[in-house]
Amino acid sequence: MNRLLSSRAARWLLAIVIPFALAVSLGNLPGETGVAWFDGLRARFRSHSTAEQTASWTPRHVHALGRLEPRGRVVRLAPPSGNDAARVEKLLVSEGDDVPANTVVALLDTHARRQAELGEAEARWNAAQARLAQTRAGAKAGDIQAQQAAVDLLAEQKKVSQRELERAERFRNQKVISSEDFDKHKWTYDRVVFEYRRAEQLLTSISEVREIDVRVQELEVAAAEAAVESARARLAASEVRNPSEGRVLKIHTQPGEKIGESGLMELGDTAHMQAVAEVFEGDLSVLEPGLTAIVRVDGTGERFEGELLDLGALVGRKVVLSNDPVSDTDARVVEVRVRLSPTDSARLARLSNARVEVTIALPDRAVSASTSSADDRDALQPDATSADRR
């Protein structure tokens, strides 16, 4: 490109100097007029040179540093809230294991106690349900039949006592028995009548299923069921589950240790690897999803082709720094994600957080827009030759 510019400059100089030398030598132009004419030609030469150089240096790619990440980022698992003093009792996975979503990966030391509480709550719930069923069914059929027999017996006794009372009343009127003997027969009859009424009421009571009794038992069942749900929640809080499918990348806490700020373990969806490039905020306007990107891994030198997935919406400082000591570490960048193919993701599954270089090819219309802008800037340059003519 430098050679091309040099050759163009040489041709311009020859086209300007030779006619000027001929004109001066022939005396056709006065000294001052010749100098002004030469300055105008030099200004026009500079204007055209700047326009050609700007068009020649129009960028066709966006280059940025970045890192490799699993899809959805790396997840640091932590126990549910309320387990600040709990220890890890048992790990159910190892580093490198592929774990389905919502899988129990670790148990805390409160798990056994919470499991016993759940068993007790379930037993109370079962007892409450049994009492409700008993209330709805009423008394047993045998009890009802026995009580019905007692009522029938007292009814016969009542008839007998009534006949004896009527006979004693005739004897009293005939002065055969005394009033004291009549009172005894009267008391016997009254007692039988009282027992008969009580037996009837008891039969009605055991045969009746009251709605209020059923309602009370239903509330007891509901309270027992709520206790079971609470116990299940406490048991679930003593388990650590992974929210999504992924591979165990790193375990930070071993059995017998408390979980610290780094969490229990790190997981990521390594089956779908992505490159996160830190693009300068000024280059964001020429990017769009779907553009082709080349991802180069610094550690291995391998190159992989990907597709620009989405553009970030937050401007921040650079995280991935180059080895250049004079590079701008405070530059404002935006993270963009590049999707890699499943085959490439399998090859890069063990390189999470590896540094990469991402080159994004710009579409033709973006390049054309940049070239047009350069031409517009050149058109706004003042025409020195026209100014000299005025």
ZINORWO-V296839 format. One line per field, one symbol per residue. ss: DSSP state (H for helix, E for strand, - for the rest). Layout:
# ZINORWO-V296839
ss->???
This chain:
# ZINORWO-V296839
ss->-HHHHHHHHHHHHHHHHHHHHHHHHH----HHHHHHHHHHHHHHHHHHHHHHHHHH----EEEEEEEEEEEEEEEEE---------EEEEE------EE----EEEEE--HHHHHHHHHHHHHHHHHHHHHHHHHHH---HHHHHHHHHHHHHHHHHHHHHHHHHHHHHHHHH-----HHHHHHHHHHHHHHHHHHHHHHHHHHHHH---HHHHHHHHHHHHHHHHHHHHHHHHHHH-EEE----EEEEEE------E------EEEEEEEEEEEEEEEEHHHHHH-----EEEEEE-----EEEEEEEEEEEEEEE--------------EEEEEEEEE-HHHHHH-------EEEEEEE--HHHHHHHHHHHHHHHH----HHHHHH-
